Amino acid sequence: MPIEALLFDKDGTLFDFAATWGAFGRSFLARIANQDADRAEYLGRLIGFDMVSGRYEAGSVVIAGTPGEIADALLHEFPGMAHADMVSMINDESACAPQVEAVPLVPFFGGLRDKGYKLGVATNDGHSPAHAHLEAVGIRELFDFVAGFDSGHGAKPGPGQLLAFAAHVGIDPARIAMVGDSTHDLEAGRAAGMTTIGVLTGLAGAEDLSPLADVVLPNIGHIPDWLAA
């Protein structure tokens, strides 16, 4: 069945995860620890992040979790802070994180639009940071649909965002491909009845993604050739 639309995860898919979220981890933890390096290092361990190397553990909540889940992992260390306030801080730092494109995104998505594909983004990041990141690299207007964990459709690995995209563009999920770098993305794609495309610009390896993916590619730049084939 031919693919008529593509739905993309954001972090680790459109943007290189390690380069982008290492900077976020350091800036967020330094801020919430009031620039206390030892406390920031301790808090980093709670979310699977090494302040020295700037790297995340494979099971880090930051990789596929929502800002709310990151807050859940830390809030017991801040008894005077409201959950919503910590989520707001996470979203603020996320929106400011420098975005390193996995491939040149303007020509990539312009080419897909020229071929007639409907395009969307489904991320477990917040709605506002997602829009900010897409605007910052000049591609927001190329998408028909953008949803974050707080857009009213739930979060991945649930299929809510994916099915909302299908309904928005009026295309059967069986004719849509979900593209992502994590098992959460591909599990959501399977649950929604979509084709699943794994990419290796996140922290998961091919061995992690292959059981859930119809194909695993080095990065999104290989998608047009795969579609053509």
VOBA-1610 file (N, C-alpha, C; in pm, whole numbers, padded with zeros to 5 digits, always signed):
BEGIN
Met+00085-00119+00000Met+00000+00000+00000Met+00089+00125+00000Pro+00069+00217-00094Pro+00159+00333-00104Pro+00146+00426+00016Ile+00259+00489+00051Ile+00262+00587+00160Ile+00220+00723+00105Glu+00125+00787+00174Glu+00077+00919+00132Glu+00112+01029+00233Ala+00155+00991+00351Ala+00186+01089+00454Ala+00295+01034+00545Leu+00372+01125+00603Leu+00478+01085+00696Leu+00469+01168+00823Leu+00477+01099+00936Leu+00472+01163+01066Leu+00605+01140+01135Phe+00668+01247+01181Phe+00804+01240+01235Phe+00807+01271+01384Asp+00884+01192+01456Asp+00928+01233+01589Asp+01021+01354+01569Lys+01047+01428+01677Lys+01134+01546+01664Lys+01277+01518+01710Asp+01295+01495+01839Asp+01430+01484+01895Asp+01489+01347+01868Gly+01606+01346+01806Gly+01669+01221+01766Gly+01629+01178+01627Thr+01535+01251+01568Thr+01485+01217+01434Thr+01509+01334+01339Leu+01447+01448+01368Leu+01477+01570+01291Leu+01609+01631+01337Phe+01635+01618+01466Phe+01754+01677+01525Phe+01837+01569+01593Asp+01968+01577+01579Asp+02058+01482+01643Asp+02040+01489+01794Phe+02008+01376+01856Phe+01971+01378+01998Phe+02088+01417+02088Ala+02202+01352+02070Ala+02313+01375+02162Ala+02360+01519+02158Ala+02372+01576+02038Ala+02421+01712+02024Ala+02323+01813+02083Thr+02195+01791+02065Thr+02093+01886+02111Thr+02065+01873+02260Trp+02041+01752+02308Trp+01991+01733+02444Trp+02101+01724+02548Gly+02227+01707+02504Gly+02336+01720+02599Gly+02344+01861+02652Ala+02328+01959+02563Ala+02329+02100+02605Ala+02211+02130+02696Phe+02094+02075+02664Phe+01976+02094+02750Phe+02003+02039+02890Gly+02055+01917+02898Gly+02078+01854+03027Gly+02166+01939+03116Arg+02274+01989+03061Arg+02366+02070+03141Arg+02302+02201+03186Ser+02234+02269+03095Ser+02178+02399+03131Ser+02061+02385+03229Phe+01974+02286+03207Phe+01860+02266+03296Phe+01905+02227+03436Leu+01997+02131+03445Leu+02040+02084+03575Leu+02116+02192+03651Ala+02199+02268+03581Ala+02269+02378+03649Ala+02169+02480+03703Arg+02065+02508+03626Arg+01964+02605+03669Arg+01887+02555+03791Ile+01841+02431+03785Ile+01756+02382+03894Ile+01838+02355+04020Ala+01970+02336+04003Ala+02058+02314+04118Ala+02119+02444+04168Asn+02072+02557+04115Asn+02126+02688+04154Asn+02277+02695+04138Gln+02325+02637+04026Gln+02466+02641+03987Gln+02558+02564+04084Asp+02498+02478+04166Asp+02576+02391+04254Asp+02617+02268+04174Ala+02745+02257+04138Ala+02790+02152+04047Ala+02768+02013+04103Asp+02794+01993+04232Asp+02775+01861+04291Asp+02627+01820+04291Arg+02541+01914+04324Arg+02397+01883+04325Arg+02349+01857+04182Ala+02396+01935+04087Ala+02356+01913+03948Ala+02397+01774+03901Glu+02517+01732+03941Glu+02563+01599+03904Glu+02475+01491+03966Tyr+02437+01510+04092Tyr+02348+01415+04159Tyr+02211+01410+04091Leu+02154+01526+04061Leu+02024+01530+03995Leu+02032+01468+03856Gly+02144+01487+03790Gly+02162+01425+03659Gly+02151+01274+03665Arg+02209+01217+03770Arg+02201+01071+03783Arg+02057+01023+03797Leu+01971+01105+03857Leu+01831+01067+03874Leu+01757+01058+03740Ile+01804+01130+03639Ile+01739+01124+03508Ile+01830+01060+03403Gly+01933+00990+03450Gly+02019+00915+03358Gly+02108+01001+03271Phe+02162+01111+03330Phe+02246+01203+03253Phe+02376+01226+03327Asp+02487+01221+03252Asp+02619+01246+03308Asp+02661+01389+03275Met+02672+01473+03377Met+02707+01613+03357Met+02846+01630+03295Val+02937+01539+03324Val+03074+01552+03275Val+03082+01521+03127Ser+03028+01407+03086Ser+03036+01367+02945Ser+02926+01428+02860Gly+02816+01471+02925Gly+02702+01523+02850Gly+02621+01415+02782Arg+02633+01291+02832Arg+02566+01178+02768Arg+02457+01121+02857Tyr+02358+01060+02791Tyr+02245+00998+02859Tyr+02261+00847+02862Glu+02217+00786+02970Glu+02207+00640+02974Glu+02097+00594+02880Ala+02106+00470+02836Ala+02008+00418+02740Ala+01866+00426+02794Gly+01849+00408+02926Gly+01715+00409+02983Gly+01672+00542+03039Ser+01743+00650+03007Ser+01710+00782+03062Ser+01568+00823+03028Val+01499+00882+03125Val+01363+00930+03103Val+01361+01044+03001Val+01472+01111+02983Val+01476+01223+02889Val+01465+01175+02744Ile+01509+01055+02716Ile+01516+01007+02578Ile+01378+00999+02514Ala+01285+00939+02580Ala+01152+00922+02520Ala+01040+00972+02609Gly+01073+01019+02728Gly+00970+01063+02821Gly+00922+01203+02793Thr+00817+01241+02862Thr+00761+01376+02851Thr+00825+01466+02957Pro+00813+01598+02942Pro+00858+01686+03051Pro+00794+01653+03184Gly+00669+01609+03182Gly+00603+01569+03305Gly+00671+01451+03371Glu+00717+01356+03290Glu+00785+01239+03345Glu+00925+01273+03397Ile+00991+01370+03330Ile+01120+01418+03382Ile+01097+01483+03518Ala+00992+01565+03526Ala+00960+01630+03653Ala+00929+01526+03761Asp+00858+01421+03725Asp+00826+01315+03822Asp+00952+01254+03882Ala+01057+01241+03801Ala+01181+01179+03846Ala+01261+01269+03940Leu+01231+01398+03940Leu+01310+01494+04017Leu+01235+01560+04132Leu+01104+01561+04125Leu+01027+01649+04213Leu+01044+01617+04361His+01072+01491+04394His+01089+01457+04535His+01209+01528+04597Glu+01299+01579+04512Glu+01415+01655+04561Glu+01382+01803+04583Phe+01261+01843+04546Phe+01221+01984+04555Phe+01083+01994+04618Pro+01074+01968+04748Pro+00942+01961+04814Pro+00863+02090+04807Gly+00926+02202+04784Gly+00852+02327+04777Gly+00810+02367+04637Met+00839+02286+04538Met+00811+02321+04399Met+00689+02245+04347Ala+00602+02315+04276Ala+00487+02251+04213Ala+00530+02179+04086His+00462+02070+04057His+00492+01992+03937His+00483+02080+03812Ala+00379+02162+03804Ala+00360+02247+03686Ala+00473+02346+03670Asp+00529+02394+03780Asp+00640+02489+03772Asp+00766+02422+03719Met+00790+02298+03761Met+00907+02229+03708Met+00889+02198+03560Val+00770+02157+03519Val+00744+02131+03377Val+00766+02258+03296Ser+00722+02371+03351Ser+00741+02498+03282Ser+00890+02529+03265Met+00969+02502+03369Met+01113+02525+03361Met+01177+02434+03256Ile+01135+02308+03254Ile+01186+02213+03154Ile+01152+02262+03014Asn+01028+02306+02993Asn+00988+02355+02862Asn+01068+02479+02822Asp+01094+02568+02918Asp+01173+02688+02889Asp+01314+02651+02842Glu+01377+02560+02915Glu+01513+02520+02879Glu+01515+02442+02748Ser+01412+02360+02727Ser+01401+02285+02602Ser+01390+02379+02482Ala+01308+02482+02495Ala+01288+02575+02384Ala+01416+02648+02348Cys+01506+02664+02445Cys+01632+02735+02422Cys+01745+02644+02375Ala+01724+02513+02380Ala+01832+02420+02345Ala+01870+02435+02198Pro+01999+02442+02167Pro+02041+02454+02026Pro+02007+02327+01949Gln+01946+02345+01832Gln+01901+02231+01753Gln+02001+02198+01642Val+02054+02077+01644Val+02149+02033+01543Val+02076+01943+01444Glu+02058+01989+01323Glu+01977+01917+01224Glu+02043+01785+01185Ala+01961+01680+01179Ala+02011+01549+01139Ala+02055+01549+00993Val+01982+01622+00910Val+02015+01649+00770Val+01967+01791+00743Pro+02006+01856+00634Pro+01950+01988+00603Pro+01799+01978+00586Leu+01725+02035+00679Leu+01582+02008+00689Leu+01496+02085+00589Val+01531+02207+00556Val+01447+02284+00463Val+01438+02214+00327Pro+01550+02178+00263Pro+01537+02109+00134Pro+01476+01971+00146Phe+01503+01902+00258Phe+01447+01768+00275Phe+01295+01772+00278Phe+01239+01856+00366Phe+01093+01860+00377Phe+01029+01933+00259Gly+01099+02029+00202Gly+01047+02092+00080Gly+01032+01990-00032Gly+01129+01899-00042Gly+01122+01795-00144Gly+01005+01699-00123Leu+00980+01663+00002Leu+00866+01575+00031Leu+00734+01645+00000Arg+00723+01773+00035Arg+00601+01849+00004Arg+00580+01856-00147Asp+00688+01878-00220Asp+00678+01887-00366Asp+00627+01757-00426Lys+00654+01646-00360Lys+00608+01515-00408Lys+00464+01486-00363Gly+00406+01576-00285Gly+00266+01561-00248Gly+00240+01493-00115Tyr+00343+01465-00037Tyr+00321+01400+00093Tyr+00266+01499+00195Lys+00173+01453+00277Lys+00130+01526+00395Lys+00232+01497+00505Leu+00262+01600+00587Leu+00369+01587+00685Leu+00325+01630+00824Gly+00375+01563+00925Gly+00344+01599+01062Gly+00457+01569+01157Val+00448+01625+01277Val+00542+01600+01386Val+00463+01555+01508Ala+00507+01447+01571Ala+00448+01398+01696Ala+00562+01378+01794Thr+00565+01458+01899Thr+00677+01455+01993Thr+00628+01445+02137Asn+00710+01385+02221Asn+00682+01385+02364Asn+00737+01509+02433Asp+00797+01599+02357Asp+00833+01731+02406Asp+00704+01813+02415Gly+00711+01931+02476Gly+00594+02016+02485Gly+00557+02080+02352His+00431+02121+02341His+00379+02184+02219His+00456+02312+02187Ser+00476+02398+02286Ser+00543+02526+02261Ser+00689+02510+02221Pro+00770+02429+02294Pro+00907+02408+02248Pro+00914+02346+02109Ala+00824+02255+02079Ala+00824+02193+01946Ala+00807+02298+01836His+00709+02385+01855His+00688+02491+01756His+00809+02583+01747Ala+00869+02615+01863Ala+00986+02702+01865Ala+01103+02640+01788His+01125+02510+01807His+01235+02443+01740His+01214+02439+01589Leu+01092+02411+01546Leu+01062+02405+01403Leu+01072+02543+01339Glu+01022+02644+01409Glu+01032+02782+01360Glu+01178+02824+01347Ala+01260+02785+01445Ala+01399+02829+01449Ala+01479+02783+01328Val+01441+02668+01272Val+01515+02619+01155Val+01436+02637+01025Gly+01324+02710+01033Gly+01251+02749+00912Gly+01166+02644+00847Ile+01113+02549+00927Ile+01035+02441+00865Ile+00893+02428+00921Arg+00854+02512+01016Arg+00721+02495+01075Arg+00611+02496+00970Glu+00618+02584+00874Glu+00511+02598+00776Glu+00505+02481+00677Leu+00603+02394+00681Leu+00602+02279+00590Leu+00520+02162+00646Phe+00475+02175+00771Phe+00401+02067+00835Phe+00252+02097+00842Asp+00172+01993+00817Asp+00027+02004+00827Asp-00022+01990+00970Phe+00064+01937+01058Phe+00020+01900+01193Phe+00142+01892+01283Val+00132+01950+01402Val+00239+01939+01503Val+00172+01915+01638Ala+00211+01809+01708Ala+00154+01778+01839Ala+00264+01747+01938Gly+00249+01799+02061Gly+00334+01763+02173Gly+00257+01680+02272Phe+00324+01643+02381Phe+00256+01559+02481Phe+00137+01630+02544Asp+00140+01764+02537Asp+00035+01843+02602Asp-00065+01903+02503Ser-00073+01844+02384Ser-00164+01895+02281Ser-00304+01834+02288Gly-00324+01742+02383Gly-00457+01685+02400Gly-00476+01547+02339His-00368+01489+02285His-00377+01357+02220His-00300+01250+02294Gly-00246+01283+02412Gly-00164+01187+02485Gly-00020+01189+02438Ala+00057+01095+02489Ala+00199+01085+02456Ala+00230+00947+02401Lys+00339+00936+02328Lys+00386+00806+02281Lys+00445+00727+02398Pro+00428+00596+02405Pro+00395+00506+02296Pro+00247+00487+02266Gly+00161+00564+02330Gly+00020+00560+02291Gly+00003+00612+02148Pro-00102+00571+02078Pro-00120+00610+01938Pro-00200+00738+01917Gly-00236+00808+02026Gly-00328+00921+02012Gly-00281+01030+01917Gln-00156+01073+01929Gln-00103+01177+01841Gln-00107+01130+01695Leu-00075+01005+01675Leu-00066+00950+01539Leu-00204+00943+01474Leu-00302+00898+01550Leu-00437+00889+01496Leu-00497+01027+01474Ala-00458+01124+01560Ala-00504+01262+01539Ala-00448+01318+01408Phe-00323+01287+01378Phe-00264+01329+01251Phe-00338+01267+01133Ala-00365+01137+01141Ala-00437+01070+01034Ala-00573+01134+01010Ala-00643+01165+01118Ala-00775+01228+01105Ala-00761+01369+01048His-00657+01441+01091His-00638+01580+01046His-00615+01587+00895Val-00535+01494+00843Val-00503+01499+00699Val-00597+01412+00617Gly-00687+01337+00683Gly-00785+01256+00612Gly-00726+01139+00536Ile-00625+01074+00595Ile-00558+00962+00529Ile-00561+00841+00621Asp-00592+00725+00564Asp-00594+00599+00638Asp-00457+00577+00704Pro-00453+00541+00833Pro-00324+00515+00898Pro-00237+00414+00823Ala-00300+00321+00752Ala-00224+00221+00677Ala-00144+00283+00564Arg-00176+00407+00528Arg-00103+00478+00422Arg-00010+00586+00478Ile+00019+00576+00607Ile+00105+00673+00674Ile+00225+00599+00733Ala+00342+00662+00729Ala+00461+00609+00795Ala+00495+00693+00916Met+00520+00627+01029Met+00571+00691+01150Met+00721+00675+01152Val+00793+00787+01166Val+00939+00787+01161Val+00994+00828+01297Gly+01080+00747+01356Gly+01134+00783+01485Gly+01261+00710+01521Asp+01324+00758+01628Asp+01453+00703+01672Asp+01442+00617+01796Ser+01322+00603+01853Ser+01309+00527+01978Ser+01202+00420+01965Thr+01207+00325+02058Thr+01105+00220+02058Thr+00967+00279+02087His+00960+00388+02165His+00831+00453+02191His+00766+00497+02059Asp+00847+00555+01970Asp+00794+00602+01841Asp+00738+00485+01760Leu+00815+00378+01755Leu+00776+00264+01671Leu+00662+00185+01732Glu+00659+00176+01865Glu+00544+00112+01931Glu+00416+00190+01902Ala+00426+00322+01905Ala+00309+00404+01873Ala+00266+00381+01729Gly+00363+00374+01640Gly+00331+00349+01499Gly+00261+00216+01479Arg+00311+00113+01543Arg+00246-00019+01534Arg+00103-00012+01589Ala+00088+00053+01704Ala-00045+00061+01766Ala-00144+00135+01679Ala-00095+00231+01599Ala-00183+00310+01512Ala-00206+00243+01377Gly-00138+00132+01350Gly-00154+00063+01223Gly-00078+00126+01109Met+00033+00194+01142Met+00113+00262+01041Met+00239+00183+01007Thr+00298+00212+00890Thr+00431+00166+00858Thr+00528+00234+00955Thr+00633+00164+00996Thr+00727+00220+01092Thr+00868+00227+01034Ile+00929+00344+01045Ile+01064+00368+00995Ile+01152+00411+01112Gly+01255+00333+01143Gly+01349+00369+01247Gly+01468+00441+01189Val+01521+00538+01264Val+01643+00608+01222Val+01743+00605+01337Leu+01872+00618+01301Leu+01980+00597+01397Leu+02047+00726+01442Thr+01970+00835+01444Thr+02024+00963+01489Thr+01987+00992+01634Gly+01931+00893+01701Gly+01905+00902+01844Gly+02007+00817+01918Leu+01966+00759+02029Leu+02057+00677+02109Leu+02033+00528+02093Ala+01924+00490+02030Ala+01894+00347+02010Ala+01969+00294+01889Gly+02012+00170+01897Gly+02080+00105+01786Gly+01982+00028+01698Ala+02033-00019+01586Ala+01949-00096+01494Ala+01891-00219+01561Glu+01968-00279+01653Glu+01919-00399+01721Glu+01801-00369+01811Asp+01791-00245+01860Asp+01678-00204+01943Asp+01553-00178+01860Leu+01574-00117+01742Leu+01462-00070+01660Leu+01409-00176+01564Ser+01495-00263+01518Ser+01456-00358+01413Ser+01333-00442+01445Pro+01315-00489+01569Pro+01196-00571+01596Pro+01064-00496+01577Leu+01068-00363+01580Leu+00946-00283+01569Leu+00937-00205+01439Ala+01042-00211+01357Ala+01049-00127+01237Ala+01032-00208+01110Asp+00964-00150+01013Asp+00959-00209+00880Asp+01092-00189+00808Val+01163-00081+00844Val+01296-00056+00791Val+01370+00032+00891Val+01501+00015+00903Val+01586+00103+00984Val+01686+00170+00891Leu+01690+00303+00895Leu+01775+00381+00806Leu+01875+00463+00888Pro+01988+00501+00829Pro+02086+00581+00903Pro+02030+00714+00951Asn+01950+00780+00869Asn+01888+00908+00905Asn+01771+00933+00810Ile+01696+01040+00834Ile+01577+01065+00754Ile+01609+01098+00608Gly+01732+01138+00582Gly+01769+01170+00443Gly+01758+01053+00349His+01755+00931+00402His+01744+00811+00319His+01599+00774+00286Ile+01504+00846+00345Ile+01363+00809+00325Ile+01316+00823+00181Pro+01346+00932+00110Pro+01295+00942-00029Pro+01337+00824-00117Asp+01461+00781-00107Asp+01506+00666-00188Asp+01433+00539-00146Trp+01409+00523-00015Trp+01335+00405+00031Trp+01192+00407-00022Leu+01129+00523-00016Leu+00993+00535-00068Leu+00988+00505-00217Ala+01086+00554-00291Ala+01090+00533-00436Ala+01108+00387-00471Ala+01181+00315-00384Ala+01208+00173-00409Ala+01089+00085-00375
//
